[in-house]
Amino acid sequence: MPELPDVESFKRYLDATSLHKKIKNVHVGNAKVLRGISGRRLKEALRGRSMEETSRRGKHLFAALDDGRWLTFHFGMTGRLAYFKSLDDDPEHDRLRLDFDDGYHLAFDNQRLFGRIGLIDDLDAFIASQELGPDAMDFSLDQDAFAKLMDGKQGGIKAALMDQSLLAGIGNIYADEILFQAKLHPDTRVQDLSTDALRKLYRTMRRVLRVAIDRGAGSEELVDRLPKTYLLPHREAGASCPRCKGTIKTIKTAGRTSYYCPRCQPKPRGD
Ligand SMILES: [Zn+2]
């Protein structure tokens, strides 16, 4: 599922390929991904417009149109963007395609149809309606602000990291990676972490997200490009821990399957 690093890659991809191009036509491959707008109305709204800049909050990507409105993208379980010239390269699960007047196309490729696309007038109102916390890579979110966010939070640290209303962008895969790198068990209670431990976790979180973005998150090459001590390429039961060669285990945390190393990430005391 695309998380913050993947969506940041998609944002840069859109920036590098599709800005300032006039949209000549819009092809709706499957209207199930549209939210709050019909295919016909979306076509009318986009024809003749261009995307001028992009923004991101957590796992949501936004493209500003030249009339002040915003296209919103959420990639669900399996989404990505594809830019191409020949329609022979149109992905099989193309759910929305923008045809630019220079002959190129941008497609929203979303096999499992959990993605969402919308058209909104007010970005701040949309972010408020989605109850999104600050982006996990927001430059104004420093280690003290992070520790403050977590202060008084009940429950386990993994659930807190994945709570989009607290902090936007981290899902199951990157929560596991951050906790592996921080040597914290996924069930560690937030209230048992000292302010210093939270600051350290913050620095680990930023480093993991930055490394994933820099090494090509959102592409299949990512697993080969990650540092050798990363858990992400070893997400299967019985795999060896890349740090201690112990066995990677799974547990259910907040309804999701967590991968972790019991030796590197021992259970917190008192449990
Ligand atoms: Zn280990």
Residues whose N, C-alpha, C, O or C-beta is under 5 A from the ligand:
A	BS01	ZN	C241 R243 C244 K245 G246 C261 R263 C264
